[in-house]
């Protein structure tokens, strides 16, 4: 006989949704009710809002996950080899993460693209579309109740529309629902095209299915966030950043609390880091007009590493009401080549050396694990 339920199912759900997703996967066999709950899309999306950020490190032959525990006086870290045997030794680059999925792209545009869900051990292979492209990343159309996932790649040409003097750019869009590529176009005024300079897209982030990165106006040196709207498949300005462009500073962008932005500016000479966060959550469909930035923290540590200067660097910030504000970063130390994780809390800076990544380059990204399954896992035919 089955044991009587001691808690109502809705109370159990409120407890389980706060359990780390790595543990939830192991617990799904406890009972049928829990297994059913974990397969519920509503529960999976709710769990994602409680999941804690981690770091992904992609080397030539391995993908590592670095978990950081900030809920104690002495923060700790844990490194896990995700053991993706299919890609060991192959030239795949990390191009983005979204809803617990990892997007990898063949460096030579021959092996195509891979969407991998390490927690659920799911893999979706996407054949190369036959055109030379720059992969923007993975996202979804959030304008409907059901998320429609896509990979968007920029086709390598931009031309002038002879009728209105606008620049026209083309996208190659792969939709999970149809398993096919489709070319789309969007226009941008010649004035806007010539006046905007994108920063290094290594700090591109995904929020509400859309892609965001920093850019600035060449004349006014005004920094702002630019977005790739996955619903309309266009690139547009989102909101102004709380600092101006300066050749002696680097900047970065990250997600805060799962639904807001954090923006970072670092002096390249003194290495001082200043971080702002958006006051309110960024909702799906927001146009950025009402975004308000507040100062989060300053890191005045001399000789502090450069936070956002290449694809090996990534960061996130955390605010724990017991332990206060924390800044967490992953970066590559060049002399010697070594992966490190730094945690800054108040005046204390703790460093973790990642022994598994020594004397080699890597790509890093902030990663949030989830229980959301990859839709439409059929393998794409090579001649599609």
C-alpha positions as a Markdown table, in Angstrom:
| # | Residue | x | y | z |
|---|---|---|---|---|
| 1 | Unk | 0.0 | 0.0 | 0.0 |
| 2 | Unk | 1.1 | 3.5 | -0.8 |
| 3 | Unk | 1.8 | 5.8 | 2.1 |
| 4 | Unk | -0.7 | 8.5 | 2.8 |
| 5 | Unk | 0.1 | 12.0 | 1.5 |
| 6 | Unk | 1.3 | 14.2 | 4.3 |
| 7 | Unk | 1.2 | 17.5 | 2.4 |
| 8 | Unk | -1.2 | 18.9 | -0.2 |
| 9 | Unk | 0.1 | 18.6 | -3.7 |
| 10 | Unk | 0.2 | 22.4 | -4.2 |
| 11 | Unk | 2.3 | 22.8 | -1.0 |
| 12 | Unk | 4.7 | 20.1 | -2.3 |
| 13 | Unk | 4.9 | 22.0 | -5.6 |
| 14 | Unk | 5.9 | 25.2 | -3.8 |
| 15 | Unk | 8.7 | 23.3 | -2.1 |
| 16 | Unk | 9.9 | 21.3 | -5.1 |
| 17 | Unk | 10.0 | 24.3 | -7.4 |
| 18 | Unk | 12.8 | 25.7 | -5.1 |
| 19 | Unk | 14.9 | 22.6 | -5.1 |
| 20 | Unk | 17.9 | 22.8 | -7.4 |
| 21 | Unk | 17.1 | 21.2 | -10.8 |
| 22 | Unk | 20.0 | 18.8 | -10.7 |
| 23 | Unk | 18.4 | 17.2 | -7.6 |
| 24 | Unk | 14.9 | 17.4 | -9.1 |
| 25 | Unk | 15.9 | 15.1 | -12.0 |
| 26 | Unk | 17.0 | 12.4 | -9.5 |
| 27 | Unk | 13.8 | 12.8 | -7.5 |
| 28 | Unk | 11.4 | 12.4 | -10.4 |
| 29 | Unk | 11.2 | 8.6 | -9.8 |
| 30 | Unk | 10.0 | 9.0 | -6.2 |
| 31 | Unk | 6.3 | 8.8 | -7.2 |
| 32 | Unk | 4.0 | 9.1 | -10.2 |
| 33 | Unk | 2.7 | 12.5 | -9.0 |
| 34 | Unk | 6.2 | 14.0 | -8.9 |
| 35 | Unk | 7.1 | 12.5 | -12.3 |
| 36 | Unk | 3.9 | 14.0 | -13.7 |
| 37 | Unk | 4.7 | 17.4 | -12.1 |
| 38 | Unk | 8.2 | 17.5 | -13.6 |
| 39 | Unk | 6.8 | 16.9 | -17.1 |
| 40 | Unk | 4.4 | 19.8 | -16.7 |
| 41 | Unk | 5.4 | 22.8 | -18.8 |
| 42 | Unk | 3.9 | 25.2 | -16.3 |
| 43 | Unk | 6.0 | 23.7 | -13.5 |
| 44 | Unk | 9.2 | 23.7 | -15.6 |
| 45 | Unk | 8.8 | 27.4 | -16.5 |
| 46 | Unk | 8.1 | 28.2 | -12.8 |
| 47 | Unk | 11.1 | 26.3 | -11.7 |
| 48 | Unk | 13.3 | 28.3 | -14.1 |
| 49 | Unk | 12.5 | 31.5 | -12.3 |
| 50 | Unk | 14.0 | 30.0 | -9.0 |
| 51 | Unk | 17.0 | 28.3 | -10.6 |
| 52 | Unk | 20.5 | 29.7 | -9.6 |
| 53 | Unk | 23.0 | 30.9 | -12.3 |
| 54 | Unk | 26.1 | 28.8 | -12.9 |
| 55 | Unk | 29.0 | 28.9 | -15.4 |
| 56 | Unk | 29.6 | 26.9 | -18.5 |
| 57 | Unk | 33.2 | 26.4 | -19.7 |
| 58 | Unk | 33.6 | 25.1 | -23.2 |
| 59 | Unk | 37.2 | 23.9 | -24.0 |
| 60 | Unk | 38.3 | 22.2 | -27.2 |
| 61 | Unk | 37.2 | 18.8 | -25.9 |
| 62 | Unk | 35.1 | 19.3 | -22.8 |
| 63 | Unk | 32.2 | 21.2 | -21.4 |
| 64 | Unk | 32.3 | 21.9 | -17.7 |
| 65 | Unk | 29.6 | 23.3 | -15.3 |
| 66 | Unk | 30.7 | 25.4 | -12.4 |
| 67 | Unk | 28.2 | 25.8 | -9.5 |
| 68 | Unk | 28.8 | 28.4 | -6.9 |
| 69 | Unk | 27.2 | 28.2 | -3.4 |
| 70 | Unk | 26.7 | 31.7 | -2.0 |
| 71 | Unk | 24.4 | 30.8 | 0.8 |
| 72 | Unk | 27.0 | 30.6 | 3.6 |
| 73 | Unk | 29.7 | 32.7 | 5.2 |
| 74 | Unk | 32.4 | 30.9 | 3.1 |
| 75 | Unk | 31.3 | 30.5 | -0.5 |
| 76 | Unk | 32.3 | 27.3 | -2.3 |
| 77 | Unk | 32.4 | 26.1 | -5.9 |
| 78 | Unk | 31.9 | 22.7 | -7.6 |
| 79 | Unk | 33.1 | 21.6 | -11.1 |
| 80 | Unk | 31.2 | 19.0 | -13.1 |
| 81 | Unk | 32.3 | 17.5 | -16.4 |
| 82 | Unk | 29.2 | 17.3 | -18.5 |
| 83 | Unk | 30.7 | 14.5 | -20.6 |
| 84 | Unk | 29.3 | 15.4 | -24.0 |
| 85 | Unk | 31.1 | 12.6 | -25.8 |
| 86 | Unk | 29.7 | 13.3 | -29.3 |
| 87 | Unk | 31.6 | 16.6 | -29.5 |
| 88 | Unk | 34.9 | 15.7 | -28.0 |
| 89 | Unk | 37.7 | 16.9 | -30.2 |
| 90 | Unk | 35.4 | 18.6 | -32.7 |
| 91 | Unk | 35.5 | 22.3 | -33.6 |
| 92 | Unk | 32.3 | 23.4 | -32.1 |
| 93 | Unk | 32.0 | 26.9 | -30.5 |
| 94 | Unk | 29.6 | 28.0 | -27.8 |
| 95 | Unk | 27.2 | 30.5 | -29.2 |
| 96 | Unk | 24.6 | 31.0 | -26.5 |
| 97 | Unk | 22.3 | 29.6 | -23.9 |
| 98 | Unk | 18.5 | 29.9 | -23.4 |
| 99 | Unk | 16.1 | 28.1 | -21.0 |
| 100 | Unk | 18.8 | 25.5 | -20.0 |
| 101 | Unk | 19.6 | 24.8 | -23.7 |
| 102 | Unk | 23.2 | 25.2 | -25.1 |
| 103 | Unk | 23.7 | 26.2 | -28.7 |
| 104 | Unk | 26.9 | 25.0 | -30.3 |
| 105 | Unk | 28.0 | 25.8 | -33.8 |
| 106 | Unk | 30.6 | 24.0 | -36.0 |
| 107 | Unk | 33.5 | 26.5 | -36.5 |
| 108 | Unk | 33.8 | 25.5 | -40.2 |
| 109 | Unk | 30.1 | 25.5 | -41.1 |
| 110 | Unk | 30.2 | 21.9 | -42.1 |
| 111 | Unk | 28.8 | 20.0 | -39.1 |
| 112 | Unk | 25.9 | 22.4 | -38.6 |
| 113 | Unk | 24.5 | 23.3 | -35.2 |
| 114 | Unk | 23.7 | 21.4 | -32.0 |
| 115 | Unk | 21.2 | 22.3 | -29.3 |
| 116 | Unk | 22.0 | 20.4 | -26.2 |
| 117 | Unk | 20.1 | 20.1 | -22.9 |
| 118 | Unk | 22.7 | 18.7 | -20.5 |
| 119 | Unk | 20.4 | 18.3 | -17.5 |
| 120 | Unk | 17.9 | 16.1 | -19.5 |
| 121 | Unk | 20.5 | 14.7 | -21.8 |
| 122 | Unk | 18.6 | 15.8 | -24.9 |
| 123 | Unk | 20.3 | 16.7 | -28.2 |
| 124 | Unk | 18.9 | 18.3 | -31.3 |
| 125 | Unk | 21.1 | 18.4 | -34.4 |
| 126 | Unk | 20.5 | 21.1 | -37.0 |
| 127 | Unk | 22.0 | 20.7 | -40.4 |
| 128 | Unk | 24.0 | 23.5 | -41.9 |
| 129 | Unk | 21.8 | 25.7 | -44.2 |
| 130 | Unk | 24.4 | 25.9 | -46.9 |
| 131 | Unk | 25.1 | 29.7 | -46.5 |
| 132 | Unk | 28.0 | 31.5 | -44.8 |
| 133 | Unk | 26.4 | 32.9 | -41.7 |
| 134 | Unk | 27.1 | 34.4 | -38.3 |
| 135 | Unk | 25.0 | 32.7 | -35.7 |
| 136 | Unk | 23.3 | 35.3 | -33.4 |
| 137 | Unk | 22.0 | 32.7 | -31.0 |
| 138 | Unk | 19.1 | 30.7 | -29.7 |
| 139 | Unk | 15.8 | 32.3 | -28.5 |
| 140 | Unk | 12.0 | 32.1 | -28.8 |
| 141 | Unk | 9.0 | 34.0 | -29.8 |
| 142 | Unk | 7.4 | 35.0 | -26.5 |
| 143 | Unk | 4.4 | 36.8 | -28.0 |
| 144 | Unk | 2.2 | 33.7 | -27.6 |
| 145 | Unk | 1.5 | 31.4 | -24.7 |
| 146 | Unk | 3.5 | 28.5 | -26.3 |
| 147 | Unk | 7.2 | 29.3 | -26.7 |
| 148 | Unk | 8.3 | 29.0 | -30.3 |
| 149 | Unk | 12.1 | 28.3 | -30.3 |
| 150 | Unk | 14.4 | 29.5 | -33.1 |
| 151 | Unk | 18.0 | 29.8 | -34.1 |
| 152 | Unk | 18.7 | 33.1 | -35.9 |
| 153 | Unk | 21.8 | 33.5 | -38.1 |
| 154 | Unk | 22.8 | 36.7 | -39.9 |
| 155 | Unk | 23.5 | 36.2 | -43.6 |
| 156 | Unk | 26.8 | 37.8 | -44.5 |
| 157 | Unk | 25.5 | 40.6 | -46.7 |
| 158 | Unk | 23.9 | 44.0 | -46.2 |
| 159 | Unk | 22.7 | 46.0 | -49.2 |
| 160 | Unk | 21.1 | 49.4 | -49.8 |
| 161 | Unk | 17.5 | 49.5 | -50.9 |
| 162 | Unk | 17.5 | 51.7 | -54.0 |
| 163 | Unk | 14.0 | 52.9 | -53.4 |
| 164 | Unk | 14.3 | 54.5 | -49.9 |
| 165 | Unk | 18.1 | 54.4 | -49.3 |
| 166 | Unk | 17.7 | 52.1 | -46.3 |
| 167 | Unk | 20.1 | 49.3 | -45.5 |
| 168 | Unk | 18.5 | 45.8 | -45.7 |
| 169 | Unk | 19.9 | 42.9 | -43.8 |
| 170 | Unk | 18.8 | 39.3 | -44.0 |
| 171 | Unk | 18.4 | 36.6 | -41.4 |
| 172 | Unk | 18.4 | 32.8 | -41.7 |
| 173 | Unk | 15.9 | 31.6 | -39.2 |
| 174 | Unk | 15.6 | 28.0 | -38.1 |
| 175 | Unk | 12.3 | 27.2 | -36.4 |
| 176 | Unk | 12.0 | 24.1 | -34.1 |
| 177 | Unk | 8.4 | 23.7 | -34.9 |
| 178 | Unk | 8.9 | 23.2 | -38.6 |
| 179 | Unk | 12.5 | 22.0 | -38.7 |
| 180 | Unk | 13.4 | 24.1 | -41.7 |
| 181 | Unk | 15.4 | 27.3 | -42.4 |
| 182 | Unk | 13.7 | 30.4 | -43.8 |
| 183 | Unk | 15.2 | 33.7 | -44.9 |
| 184 | Unk | 13.8 | 36.9 | -43.6 |
| 185 | Unk | 14.7 | 40.6 | -44.0 |
| 186 | Unk | 14.6 | 43.8 | -42.0 |
| 187 | Unk | 15.4 | 47.4 | -42.9 |
| 188 | Unk | 17.5 | 49.9 | -41.0 |
| 189 | Unk | 18.0 | 53.6 | -41.9 |
| 190 | Unk | 21.4 | 54.4 | -43.4 |
| 191 | Unk | 21.8 | 57.1 | -40.7 |
| 192 | Unk | 21.3 | 54.6 | -37.9 |
| 193 | Unk | 23.4 | 51.9 | -39.6 |
| 194 | Unk | 26.4 | 54.3 | -39.9 |
| 195 | Unk | 26.1 | 55.8 | -36.4 |
| 196 | Unk | 26.0 | 52.6 | -34.3 |
| 197 | Unk | 28.9 | 50.6 | -33.1 |
| 198 | Unk | 28.3 | 47.2 | -31.5 |
| 199 | Unk | 30.5 | 46.2 | -28.6 |
| 200 | Unk | 32.0 | 42.7 | -28.4 |
| 201 | Unk | 29.0 | 40.4 | -28.4 |
| 202 | Unk | 30.7 | 38.0 | -25.9 |
| 203 | Unk | 28.4 | 39.5 | -23.3 |
| 204 | Unk | 25.2 | 38.9 | -25.2 |
| 205 | Unk | 22.4 | 37.7 | -22.9 |
| 206 | Unk | 19.0 | 36.1 | -23.4 |
| 207 | Unk | 15.9 | 37.4 | -21.6 |
| 208 | Unk | 12.3 | 36.6 | -22.4 |
| 209 | Unk | 13.5 | 34.8 | -25.5 |
| 210 | Unk | 15.2 | 37.9 | -27.0 |
| 211 | Unk | 18.9 | 38.6 | -27.4 |
| 212 | Unk | 20.5 | 41.8 | -25.8 |
| 213 | Unk | 24.0 | 43.3 | -26.1 |
| 214 | Unk | 25.6 | 46.7 | -25.6 |
| 215 | Unk | 26.3 | 49.2 | -28.3 |
| 216 | Unk | 27.1 | 52.9 | -28.6 |
| 217 | Unk | 26.6 | 55.9 | -30.9 |
| 218 | Unk | 29.8 | 56.9 | -32.5 |
| 219 | Unk | 29.2 | 60.7 | -32.3 |
| 220 | Unk | 27.5 | 61.1 | -28.9 |
| 221 | Unk | 29.3 | 58.1 | -27.3 |
| 222 | Unk | 26.0 | 57.2 | -25.6 |
| 223 | Unk | 25.9 | 53.6 | -24.5 |
| 224 | Unk | 22.6 | 51.7 | -24.9 |
| 225 | Unk | 21.3 | 48.1 | -25.1 |
| 226 | Unk | 20.5 | 46.7 | -28.5 |
| 227 | Unk | 18.1 | 43.8 | -28.9 |
| 228 | Unk | 17.3 | 41.1 | -31.4 |
| 229 | Unk | 13.5 | 40.7 | -31.1 |
| 230 | Unk | 12.8 | 37.0 | -31.8 |
| 231 | Unk | 9.1 | 37.6 | -32.2 |
| 232 | Unk | 9.4 | 40.2 | -35.0 |
| 233 | Unk | 12.9 | 39.1 | -36.2 |
| 234 | Unk | 14.3 | 42.6 | -36.2 |
| 235 | Unk | 17.2 | 44.3 | -34.4 |
| 236 | Unk | 16.4 | 47.5 | -32.5 |
| 237 | Unk | 17.4 | 49.8 | -29.7 |
| 238 | Unk | 16.0 | 48.8 | -26.3 |
| 239 | Unk | 17.2 | 51.3 | -23.6 |
| 240 | Unk | 20.0 | 53.7 | -22.6 |
| 241 | Unk | 22.7 | 52.5 | -20.2 |
| 242 | Unk | 23.7 | 54.5 | -17.1 |
| 243 | Unk | 27.2 | 55.4 | -18.4 |
| 244 | Unk | 28.8 | 56.8 | -21.6 |
| 245 | Unk | 31.3 | 55.2 | -23.9 |
| 246 | Unk | 34.9 | 55.8 | -23.0 |
| 247 | Unk | 38.0 | 54.3 | -24.7 |
| 248 | Unk | 39.5 | 53.7 | -21.2 |
| 249 | Unk | 36.6 | 51.5 | -20.1 |
| 250 | Unk | 35.1 | 48.2 | -20.9 |
| 251 | Unk | 31.4 | 47.3 | -20.4 |
| 252 | Unk | 29.4 | 44.1 | -19.9 |
| 253 | Unk | 25.8 | 42.9 | -19.6 |
| 254 | Unk | 24.3 | 40.1 | -17.5 |
| 255 | Unk | 20.9 | 39.0 | -16.2 |
| 256 | Unk | 20.0 | 39.8 | -12.6 |
| 257 | Unk | 17.3 | 37.9 | -10.6 |
| 258 | Unk | 16.3 | 36.1 | -13.8 |
| 259 | Unk | 14.1 | 39.0 | -15.0 |
| 260 | Unk | 16.3 | 42.1 | -14.9 |
| 261 | Unk | 19.6 | 43.4 | -16.3 |
| 262 | Unk | 22.9 | 44.2 | -14.7 |
| 263 | Unk | 25.3 | 46.5 | -16.5 |
| 264 | Unk | 29.0 | 46.8 | -15.7 |
| 265 | Unk | 31.7 | 49.3 | -16.6 |
| 266 | Unk | 35.3 | 48.8 | -15.7 |
| 267 | Unk | 38.2 | 51.2 | -15.9 |
| 268 | Unk | 41.0 | 49.6 | -18.0 |
| 269 | Unk | 43.8 | 51.4 | -16.1 |
| 270 | Unk | 42.6 | 51.4 | -12.4 |
| 271 | Unk | 40.5 | 48.3 | -12.9 |
| 272 | Unk | 37.6 | 49.7 | -10.7 |
| 273 | Unk | 34.3 | 48.0 | -11.5 |
| 274 | Unk | 30.9 | 49.7 | -11.2 |
| 275 | Unk | 27.7 | 47.8 | -11.5 |
| 276 | Unk | 24.1 | 48.9 | -12.0 |
| 277 | Unk | 20.9 | 46.9 | -12.1 |
| 278 | Unk | 17.4 | 47.7 | -13.5 |
| 279 | Unk | 15.0 | 48.7 | -10.7 |
| 280 | Unk | 12.1 | 46.7 | -12.1 |
| 281 | Unk | 11.8 | 43.4 | -14.0 |
| 282 | Unk | 11.9 | 43.5 | -17.8 |
| 283 | Unk | 8.6 | 42.0 | -19.0 |
| 284 | Unk | 8.0 | 40.3 | -22.3 |
| 285 | Unk | 7.0 | 43.0 | -24.8 |
| 286 | Unk | 8.7 | 45.9 | -22.9 |
| 287 | Unk | 10.1 | 48.6 | -25.2 |
| 288 | Unk | 12.7 | 49.9 | -22.7 |
| 289 | Unk | 11.3 | 53.4 | -22.3 |
| 290 | Unk | 10.6 | 53.0 | -18.6 |
| 291 | Unk | 13.8 | 51.3 | -17.6 |
| 292 | Unk | 15.4 | 52.8 | -14.4 |
| 293 | Unk | 18.9 | 52.0 | -13.3 |
| 294 | Unk | 20.2 | 51.9 | -9.8 |
| 295 | Unk | 23.8 | 51.6 | -8.5 |
| 296 | Unk | 24.3 | 48.0 | -7.2 |
| 297 | Unk | 27.9 | 47.9 | -6.1 |
| 298 | Unk | 31.5 | 49.1 | -6.7 |
| 299 | Unk | 34.6 | 46.9 | -6.7 |
| 300 | Unk | 37.6 | 49.1 | -6.1 |
| 301 | Unk | 40.2 | 46.3 | -5.9 |
| 302 | Unk | 43.5 | 47.2 | -7.5 |
| 303 | Unk | 44.8 | 45.0 | -10.4 |
| 304 | Unk | 41.4 | 43.3 | -10.5 |
| 305 | Unk | 41.0 | 41.1 | -13.7 |
| 306 | Unk | 39.3 | 42.5 | -16.7 |
| 307 | Unk | 35.8 | 41.3 | -16.5 |
| 308 | Unk | 34.4 | 41.5 | -20.1 |
| 309 | Unk | 37.3 | 41.6 | -22.5 |
| 310 | Unk | 36.9 | 38.3 | -24.4 |
| 311 | Unk | 34.7 | 35.2 | -24.8 |
| 312 | Unk | 36.4 | 33.6 | -21.8 |
| 313 | Unk | 34.9 | 36.1 | -19.4 |
| 314 | Unk | 31.4 | 36.1 | -17.9 |
| 315 | Unk | 29.8 | 37.3 | -14.7 |
| 316 | Unk | 26.6 | 37.6 | -12.7 |
| 317 | Unk | 25.6 | 39.4 | -9.5 |
| 318 | Unk | 23.5 | 38.2 | -6.6 |
| 319 | Unk | 21.7 | 39.8 | -3.6 |
| 320 | Unk | 21.2 | 37.6 | -0.6 |
| 321 | Unk | 19.3 | 39.2 | 2.2 |
| 322 | Unk | 21.4 | 37.3 | 4.7 |
| 323 | Unk | 24.9 | 37.6 | 3.2 |
| 324 | Unk | 24.4 | 40.7 | 1.1 |
| 325 | Unk | 25.6 | 41.6 | -2.4 |
| 326 | Unk | 27.9 | 39.3 | -4.3 |
| 327 | Unk | 29.8 | 39.6 | -7.6 |
| 328 | Unk | 30.8 | 36.4 | -9.3 |
| 329 | Unk | 33.0 | 36.1 | -12.4 |
| 330 | Unk | 34.7 | 33.5 | -14.5 |
| 331 | Unk | 37.8 | 34.5 | -16.6 |
| 332 | Unk | 41.0 | 33.3 | -18.3 |
| 333 | Unk | 44.3 | 34.3 | -16.7 |
| 334 | Unk | 46.8 | 34.4 | -19.5 |
| 335 | Unk | 50.1 | 34.0 | -17.6 |
| 336 | Unk | 49.8 | 31.1 | -17.2 |
| 337 | Unk | 46.6 | 30.1 | -19.0 |
| 338 | Unk | 44.3 | 29.1 | -16.2 |
| 339 | Unk | 40.5 | 29.3 | -15.6 |
| 340 | Unk | 39.5 | 31.1 | -12.4 |
| 341 | Unk | 36.3 | 32.0 | -10.6 |
| 342 | Unk | 36.2 | 35.1 | -8.4 |
| 343 | Unk | 33.6 | 35.9 | -5.7 |
| 344 | Unk | 33.6 | 39.4 | -4.3 |
| 345 | Unk | 31.4 | 40.1 | -1.3 |
| 346 | Unk | 31.9 | 43.4 | 0.5 |
| 347 | Unk | 35.7 | 43.8 | 1.0 |
| 348 | Unk | 36.4 | 40.1 | 0.7 |
| 349 | Unk | 37.5 | 38.6 | -2.6 |
| 350 | Unk | 37.8 | 34.8 | -2.8 |
| 351 | Unk | 39.4 | 33.0 | -5.8 |
| 352 | Unk | 38.9 | 29.5 | -7.0 |
| 353 | Unk | 41.3 | 27.9 | -9.5 |
| 354 | Unk | 39.6 | 25.5 | -11.9 |
| 355 | Unk | 42.2 | 22.7 | -12.1 |
| 356 | Unk | 40.4 | 21.0 | -14.9 |
| 357 | Unk | 41.1 | 23.9 | -17.3 |
| 358 | Unk | 44.8 | 24.5 | -17.4 |
| 359 | Unk | 47.0 | 25.7 | -20.3 |
| 360 | Unk | 44.1 | 26.0 | -22.7 |
| 361 | Unk | 41.6 | 28.5 | -24.1 |
| 362 | Unk | 37.9 | 28.2 | -23.3 |
| 363 | Unk | 34.6 | 30.0 | -23.8 |
| 364 | Unk | 32.4 | 30.8 | -20.8 |
| 365 | Unk | 28.8 | 31.8 | -20.3 |
| 366 | Unk | 26.4 | 32.2 | -17.5 |
| 367 | Unk | 24.0 | 29.2 | -17.5 |
| 368 | Unk | 20.7 | 28.6 | -15.7 |
| 369 | Unk | 19.6 | 24.9 | -15.7 |
| 370 | Unk | 16.0 | 24.1 | -16.4 |
| 371 | Unk | 13.5 | 21.2 | -16.8 |
| 372 | Unk | 12.1 | 22.6 | -20.1 |
| 373 | Unk | 12.4 | 19.9 | -22.7 |
| 374 | Unk | 13.6 | 20.6 | -26.2 |
| 375 | Unk | 10.6 | 20.6 | -28.5 |
| 376 | Unk | 10.5 | 18.6 | -31.8 |
| 377 | Unk | 13.6 | 16.5 | -31.4 |
| 378 | Unk | 13.4 | 14.9 | -34.9 |
| 379 | Unk | 16.8 | 15.0 | -36.7 |
| 380 | Unk | 16.8 | 17.4 | -39.6 |
| 381 | Unk | 17.5 | 15.8 | -42.9 |
| 382 | Unk | 20.8 | 16.8 | -44.5 |
| 383 | Unk | 19.4 | 18.0 | -47.8 |
| 384 | Unk | 16.7 | 20.2 | -46.2 |
